[in-house]
Amino acid sequence: MKITDLKVYVVMVQPHREWLFVELETDEGITGLGECSDYAATAHMTGGLEAIKHFIVGMDARNIEDLWQKLFHGFSDLNGRGYVSHLISALDIALWDLKGKTLGVPIYQLLGGPVRDRVPLYTHISTGIANSTVDQAQAAAKKIKAAGYQGIKTDPFRRQWQGEGPTGGGMVERLSPGAVREAAEWMMALREAVGPTYELLVDAHARFDVASAIRACRALEPVKLVWLEEPVPVESVQALRQVRENTNIPLSVGERHFTRWDYVEIFKERLVDYVMPDVAWTGGISELRRIASMAEAYFIRFSPHDALGPVMLMAGVQTDMTVPNLYRQECVHEFFPDYAKVLKKMFKVEDGAIVPDPKAPGLGVELDHEKIKQYMVSPYDSRIHRPFQFPSQPVKTGAAVSKASAGVKKAVKAVNPGAPATRAAAGGARGRHS
């Protein structure tokens, strides 16, 4: 079964919330669906997928690990962890979807079979500390609990910069004593709303210096959290170790750790109690399952990150079905109505859990191409989500990017009149790798 084409779809049902889907086509007429959505990185990911398209067309779609290894090591100059692992993720998910469809079984049957019949979820409240009152947050939490979800995650820390956005010197934030106190009061109010045994989680989004993170953890200890996530920037294991040594709150990291190699020291040093890799960023279903097995060897719970599109959510769910050390699958339940707008059939949610259809092959979901037509946008659309660090920077339109690209081509031609056309050069690369 040869890969014959790779198609990329940028879909935006809501402004600033775009999804990046891929479809792999084969010479047997079967297609595989993948996703590597990552807000603010859509243009980068789209360009990368187009760049590697010529390398994978002609490859055998059955050989998932062969493609994984070739892309990971073949683009090691870009560091396979991060940008490259995002690209691999989309293709890996699509290849597993293809294999499941070919054999007529859900992906979880290809990963050793299920160890549960449903995947429990935790979700988010949309009422944050910056845009709602305590009463509104309590009401939202009670509503989620009543809907059957057994865990809620939120970020209770107010941004510490003044004005529209941070300066370069404010990227790693220092929490003021008032901000720490406010966060603790906010979380205690949520605790009162949902009761003493309900599961609450806090996401610090890797924002704080070590001293701030330690003070925040200590202030939140009375809330009895399941975990505090990413207390410090992920680049320093030493910083994480300092926090670990100075708090009793369970810690979690993972969405910004890519591939199994990023987890070796974390597991060895027992720096966290939970890991939460993202199936669409860390290397796909293949890598997600490997990381889960590594965590199992240390008796560390596994809880995949997901707050974006429906394909990556279901890729996580297919893996979760097979993982003994699963905690919960992350979701944003308020996105589910938007998922239904782009899928042929919505997956089943029951009592705060996703129940995969055992008769649905592959991922168990398919894009509805008629539906997504009205939501497809350019990767340079002005409504594309952008990094919060650059709130005043306009996103280039497709026309502006095309003009810039033409300028680059003109400059290259001036320097090297004999340079081959881009498409011809890509064709040569394809010939070497197909």
Stockholm file with secondary structure:
# STOCKHOLM 1.0

chainA/1-434         MKITDLKVYVVMVQPHREWLFVELETDEGITGLGECSDYAATAHMTGGLEAIKHFIVGMDARNIEDLWQKLFHGFSDLNGRGYVSHLISALDIALWDLKGKTLGVPIYQLLGGPVRDRVPLYTHISTGIANSTVDQAQAAAKKIKAAGYQGIKTDPFRRQWQGEGPTGGGMVERLSPGAVREAAEWMMALREAVGPTYELLVDAHARFDVASAIRACRALEPVKLVWLEEPVPVESVQALRQVRENTNIPLSVGERHFTRWDYVEIFKERLVDYVMPDVAWTGGISELRRIASMAEAYFIRFSPHDALGPVMLMAGVQTDMTVPNLYRQECVHEFFPDYAKVLKKMFKVEDGAIVPDPKAPGLGVELDHEKIKQYMVSPYDSRIHRPFQFPSQPVKTGAAVSKASAGVKKAVKAVNPGAPATRAAAGGARGRHS
#=GR chainA/1-434 SS CBEEEEEEEEEEEETTEEEEEEEEEETTSCEEEEECCCTTCHHHHHHHHHHHHHHHTTSBTTCHHHHHHHHHHHTGGGCTTTHHHHHHHHHHHHHHHHHHHHHTSBHHHHTTCCSSSSEEEEEECSCCTTTSCHHHHHHHHHHHHHTTCCEEEECCCCCCSCSSSCCGGGSSBCCCHHHHHHHHHHHHHHHHHHCTTSEEEEECTTCBCHHHHHHHHHHHGGGCCSEEECCSCTTCHHHHHHHHTTCCSCEEECTTCCSGGGGHHHHHTTCCSEECCBTTTTTHHHHHHHHHHHHHHTTCEECCBCCSCHHHHHHHHHHHTTCTTBCCEECCGGGHHHHHTTBSSCCEEETTEEECCTTSCBTSCCBCHHHHGGGBCCTTCTTSCCCTTCTTCCCCCHHHHHHHHHHHHHHHHHHCTTCCCHHHHHHHHHHHHC
#=GC SS_cons         CBEEEEEEEEEEEETTEEEEEEEEEETTSCEEEEECCCTTCHHHHHHHHHHHHHHHTTSBTTCHHHHHHHHHHHTGGGCTTTHHHHHHHHHHHHHHHHHHHHHTSBHHHHTTCCSSSSEEEEEECSCCTTTSCHHHHHHHHHHHHHTTCCEEEECCCCCCSCSSSCCGGGSSBCCCHHHHHHHHHHHHHHHHHHCTTSEEEEECTTCBCHHHHHHHHHHHGGGCCSEEECCSCTTCHHHHHHHHTTCCSCEEECTTCCSGGGGHHHHHTTCCSEECCBTTTTTHHHHHHHHHHHHHHTTCEECCBCCSCHHHHHHHHHHHTTCTTBCCEECCGGGHHHHHTTBSSCCEEETTEEECCTTSCBTSCCBCHHHHGGGBCCTTCTTSCCCTTCTTCCCCCHHHHHHHHHHHHHHHHHHCTTCCCHHHHHHHHHHHHC
//
